[in-house]
């Protein structure tokens, strides 16, 4: 396959990303709102996400081992099935689910670990040198398109159902169907015929000569959930402000529209030599966006922050994914070690997420106003992006883009 050509199975990866993101967007924010509506207790959400973030890396590594000695498609499909099990459990428990959030967090952690171990490996396998930015740009545009439409659909269903809690159950049932479609679509992917031993030590504890990978791992720690935690709790803040699920769905769609445009444009314009600049300006933009939460919380401030964050995250995501994949290619002894490096990267990422959720717990205990703790954590996460950029900028992939493999 010549450089600059999309992998033959890239289109399948795009279809799967669309289905997955449509399912997640239908429910991701609304599961948190559902728990909040039934508890009005921020600690319930904190323990739920602590369980999720604690279990995910353990299962991710175990799934990585299975992928190496068996097949990455097995764990990917197990992850899809477990997503369906998770939402079926919500349907069964209904309002009582708020009493089982810790266990539900563990279940979703197992689900994420298996699913993303397979999905990340598949995405690595279908990206090609010279087209990595374009691939992730299109992938992000498709994902955000799903995330634009789905929350509006969810919000509409919930608000138009006489019993709004019943509306949540309808949404959960739709998501269950989308995961079943994803499971069937996964059979369009080809199996990985190669089987080798799983050796993660080299990736998890990089030596001094693997300078680039050490910096990527430090950058992973400073990410600390910046892709998920603000999204989740911004939905809660919007619900606190409006008490309306359609407003929450519209807010998610608004963020997705901005991300679609930025992802598509930067995916087309981005080149290895432009990555560092894109990462720098996106980091500055995200850090600056956190200033919004130093002022009183209003609908206008939530909209301004969402606009700045969505643009910054989309721009950053393209350069970050490409840089990480290039460093793995340059550091791994051979292409078969990609799974170990993808697994190792999840460990500091999880530690950062856990640290942020512990901060959220401390703030929830310290302040009576739950929105204050959420705002402080979001400000910290935005500022941390400057540290992420610093570590990534030290890699030879960004310092010497002409030497990219």
QUIBELGI-V144774 format. One record per residue. N is the residue number from 1. PHI is phi as a letter, one per 30 degrees, with the letter a starting at -180 (* if undefined). PSI is psi in whole degrees, 0 to 359 (* if undefined). Layout:
BEGIN
N,PHI,PSI / N,PHI,PSI
END
This chain:
BEGIN
1,*,127 / 2,d,147 / 3,e,144 / 4,j,355 / 5,c,134 / 6,d,144 / 7,d,144 / 8,e,331 / 9,c,10 / 10,d,322 / 11,d,325 / 12,d,318 / 13,d,322 / 14,d,317 / 15,d,313 / 16,d,320 / 17,d,320 / 18,d,315 / 19,d,314 / 20,d,313 / 21,d,328 / 22,d,316 / 23,d,313 / 24,d,319 / 25,d,329 / 26,d,328 / 27,b,336 / 28,e,304 / 29,d,323 / 30,d,335 / 31,d,316 / 32,d,317 / 33,d,322 / 34,d,313 / 35,d,320 / 36,d,316 / 37,e,324 / 38,c,354 / 39,b,326 / 40,h,39 / 41,b,114 / 42,d,331 / 43,d,328 / 44,e,314 / 45,d,321 / 46,d,313 / 47,d,326 / 48,d,311 / 49,d,332 / 50,d,316 / 51,d,316 / 52,e,309 / 53,d,336 / 54,d,322 / 55,d,326 / 56,e,308 / 57,d,328 / 58,d,311 / 59,d,326 / 60,e,313 / 61,d,316 / 62,d,321 / 63,d,326 / 64,d,318 / 65,e,315 / 66,d,321 / 67,d,322 / 68,d,320 / 69,c,348 / 70,b,267 / 71,a,133 / 72,d,332 / 73,d,331 / 74,d,310 / 75,d,328 / 76,d,314 / 77,d,324 / 78,d,319 / 79,d,319 / 80,d,315 / 81,d,318 / 82,d,327 / 83,e,315 / 84,d,319 / 85,d,318 / 86,e,311 / 87,d,331 / 88,d,323 / 89,d,319 / 90,d,321 / 91,d,321 / 92,d,314 / 93,d,327 / 94,h,231 / 95,d,336 / 96,d,350 / 97,e,334 / 98,d,339 / 99,d,354 / 100,b,27 / 101,d,327 / 102,d,314 / 103,d,323 / 104,d,325 / 105,d,320 / 106,d,315 / 107,d,316 / 108,d,328 / 109,d,317 / 110,d,319 / 111,d,309 / 112,d,317 / 113,e,313 / 114,d,313 / 115,d,310 / 116,d,335 / 117,d,320 / 118,d,315 / 119,d,317 / 120,d,322 / 121,d,318 / 122,d,315 / 123,d,323 / 124,d,316 / 125,d,330 / 126,c,6 / 127,c,143 / 128,b,149 / 129,e,134 / 130,j,342 / 131,b,12 / 132,d,314 / 133,d,318 / 134,d,317 / 135,d,310 / 136,d,331 / 137,d,314 / 138,d,318 / 139,e,315 / 140,d,321 / 141,d,317 / 142,d,316 / 143,d,315 / 144,d,331 / 145,d,317 / 146,d,318 / 147,d,346 / 148,d,315 / 149,d,315 / 150,d,314 / 151,d,327 / 152,d,318 / 153,d,314 / 154,d,310 / 155,d,321 / 156,d,313 / 157,d,314 / 158,d,315 / 159,d,339 / 160,c,357 / 161,d,129 / 162,e,315 / 163,c,107 / 164,d,327 / 165,d,326 / 166,d,326 / 167,d,321 / 168,e,318 / 169,d,324 / 170,d,316 / 171,d,316 / 172,d,323 / 173,d,320 / 174,d,317 / 175,d,318 / 176,e,317 / 177,d,321 / 178,d,323 / 179,d,327 / 180,d,322 / 181,d,319 / 182,d,319 / 183,d,315 / 184,d,319 / 185,d,333 / 186,d,342 / 187,d,355 / 188,d,346 / 189,d,150 / 190,d,149 / 191,d,155 / 192,c,112 / 193,d,347 / 194,d,135 / 195,b,125 / 196,b,170 / 197,d,153 / 198,c,112 / 199,b,98 / 200,c,345 / 201,e,317 / 202,d,323 / 203,d,324 / 204,d,327 / 205,b,74 / 206,d,142 / 207,d,171 / 208,d,330 / 209,d,343 / 210,c,59 / 211,e,316 / 212,d,315 / 213,d,326 / 214,d,318 / 215,d,323 / 216,d,321 / 217,d,319 / 218,d,320 / 219,d,322 / 220,e,318 / 221,d,318 / 222,d,344 / 223,d,317 / 224,h,36 / 225,i,18 / 226,d,339 / 227,d,334 / 228,c,312 / 229,e,312 / 230,d,321 / 231,e,314 / 232,d,310 / 233,d,341 / 234,d,323 / 235,d,320 / 236,d,317 / 237,d,319 / 238,d,321 / 239,d,321 / 240,e,323 / 241,d,323 / 242,c,337 / 243,h,34 / 244,b,122 / 245,d,328 / 246,d,326 / 247,d,321 / 248,d,315 / 249,d,319 / 250,d,323 / 251,d,317 / 252,d,319 / 253,d,321 / 254,e,316 / 255,d,321 / 256,d,322 / 257,d,314 / 258,d,316 / 259,d,324 / 260,d,310 / 261,d,312 / 262,d,316 / 263,d,316 / 264,d,313 / 265,d,312 / 266,d,332 / 267,d,327 / 268,d,324 / 269,d,333 / 270,d,140 / 271,b,162 / 272,e,323 / 273,d,346 / 274,c,354 / 275,e,312 / 276,d,317 / 277,d,319 / 278,d,319 / 279,d,320 / 280,d,308 / 281,d,327 / 282,d,325 / 283,d,318 / 284,d,316 / 285,d,317 / 286,d,317 / 287,d,319 / 288,d,327 / 289,d,331 / 290,d,338 / 291,e,332 / 292,e,324 / 293,d,2 / 294,d,347 / 295,c,165 / 296,e,143 / 297,d,121 / 298,b,169 / 299,d,319 / 300,d,317 / 301,d,324 / 302,d,322 / 303,d,318 / 304,d,314 / 305,d,316 / 306,d,320 / 307,d,310 / 308,d,316 / 309,d,317 / 310,d,317 / 311,d,315 / 312,d,317 / 313,d,321 / 314,d,317 / 315,d,318 / 316,d,319 / 317,e,321 / 318,d,309 / 319,d,323 / 320,d,313 / 321,e,313 / 322,d,317 / 323,d,315 / 324,d,317 / 325,d,321 / 326,d,319 / 327,d,319 / 328,d,315 / 329,e,320 / 330,d,337 / 331,c,322 / 332,d,144 / 333,d,327 / 334,a,170 / 335,d,337 / 336,d,344 / 337,d,2 / 338,e,324 / 339,d,318 / 340,e,318 / 341,d,321 / 342,d,322 / 343,d,315 / 344,d,323 / 345,d,331 / 346,d,336 / 347,d,305 / 348,d,329 / 349,e,315 / 350,d,320 / 351,d,320 / 352,d,318 / 353,d,314 / 354,d,317 / 355,e,318 / 356,d,321 / 357,d,327 / 358,d,323 / 359,d,319 / 360,d,319 / 361,d,313 / 362,d,319 / 363,d,324 / 364,d,326 / 365,d,322 / 366,d,327 / 367,c,141 / 368,d,330 / 369,d,108 / 370,d,331 / 371,d,333 / 372,d,315 / 373,d,319 / 374,d,316 / 375,d,318 / 376,d,315 / 377,d,319 / 378,d,320 / 379,d,315 / 380,d,315 / 381,d,321 / 382,d,316 / 383,d,326 / 384,d,339 / 385,d,333 / 386,d,322 / 387,d,321 / 388,e,313 / 389,d,317 / 390,e,313 / 391,d,317 / 392,d,323 / 393,d,343 / 394,d,347 / 395,d,148 / 396,d,335 / 397,e,323 / 398,c,327 / 399,d,326 / 400,b,70 / 401,d,336 / 402,d,346 / 403,c,7 / 404,d,137 / 405,d,*
END
